[in-house]
Amino acid sequence: MAAHQYTPLTRNAFETDVSTFYDTKRNDALNLDLGHSDGYYHHHFAVGDFDRSVLSLTGAAREQRVNHELHRMETRQVDVLIEALAPVRPDERILDAGSGRGGTAFLLHRAFGCPIDGVNFSPYQNAFARTQADKHGCADKVRFHDRNMTATGFPDASFDYVVTNETTMYVDLAEAFAEFARLLKPRGHYVLLTWCIDDSVDPAPPEAGAIDEHYHCRMHSRTQYLRTLLDAGLAPYQVDDLTRPAIPYWELRSHSSLASGIEPSYLEGYRNSRINYIRIASRRAAITA
């Protein structure tokens, strides 16, 4: 397997802006406060309903239960990836591209027992994730690398699976998917979760602009995902529209003191189908002689 040189963590103004955004503590109040007894911290959102009884509570009890429900939903969200990946053998290897604070990687390891490598161009988040790996006693199996997910430096065909959990809005899809295809073994799987523009409804919805500005990202369209996967030699075999199940999370977050003001954009975009929340599972083609 040929080794590949990886580039500096950030290579342009956009990547530098994103890295700076996630290297600060701007988002800690949102996600770090949601770490409960299971000790997992997430940088993603969620699918599924919440316990509606929490809205009848008042004061500190309400806020505590709302935060607990948000964290529970974020943890449950990783099951959407697990369901699409399973079964994974303990001797197989997963790349978590854009691994954030490590929540996805830890839950994948807990589910399958296999080695997980996370790559992220935010040294701050990686340092936090490594600390959590030590606390969970899995630092020998769950490793976090200061690398750009579009140019990882890993050898060809290093991984059986690649996942991205709400990170592809920070990359050029053609560049990222070509890298994932290179990293995957023949017949290896790539599973992604993301929000995206439904360009069959509106190619430039106002909610997309608001979300991009808020999270320093660049949202892609549903058509772009499917076309670019095929162009990279990754054949989609499962496409799931999870937009409706993604709505309750934003409803609940709008009732939390952790609300950041972006909740109405997600709610309006999802309810009107201008923004979608999707899961796509694809497979790298087998290499033939």
Salt bridges, closest charged atoms under 4 A:
GLU15 OE2 - ARG11 NH2 2.64
ASP17 OD2 - HIS216 ND1 2.69
ASP28 OD1 - ARG101 NH2 2.77
ASP38 OD1 - HIS71 NE2 2.93
ASP49 OD1 - ARG52 NH2 2.90
ASP51 OD2 - ARG65 NH2 2.96
GLU69 OE2 - ARG72 NE 2.96
ASP79 OD2 - ARG76 NH1 3.64
GLU83 OE2 - ARG76 NH2 3.52
GLU83 OE1 - ARG279 NH1 3.80
ASP91 OD1 - ARG89 NE 2.93
GLU92 OE2 - ARG89 NH1 3.43
ASP117 OD2 - ARG93 NE 2.97
ASP117 OD1 - ARG143 NE 3.38
ASP117 OD1 - HIS145 NE2 2.66
ASP146 OD1 - ARG130 NH2 3.04
ASP156 OD1 - HIS4 NE2 2.85
ASP156 OD1 - ARG182 NH1 2.72
ASP160 OD1 - LYS185 NZ 3.39
GLU175 OE2 - ARG11 NH1 2.67
GLU179 OE2 - ARG182 NH2 2.88
GLU207 OE2 - ARG274 NH2 2.41
ASP240 OD2 - ARG279 NE 2.90
ASP241 OD2 - ARG222 NH1 3.06
GLU251 OE1 - ARG52 NH2 3.09
GLU251 OE2 - ARG271 NH2 3.08
GLU263 OE2 - ARG253 NE 2.94
GLU268 OE2 - ARG274 NH2 3.83
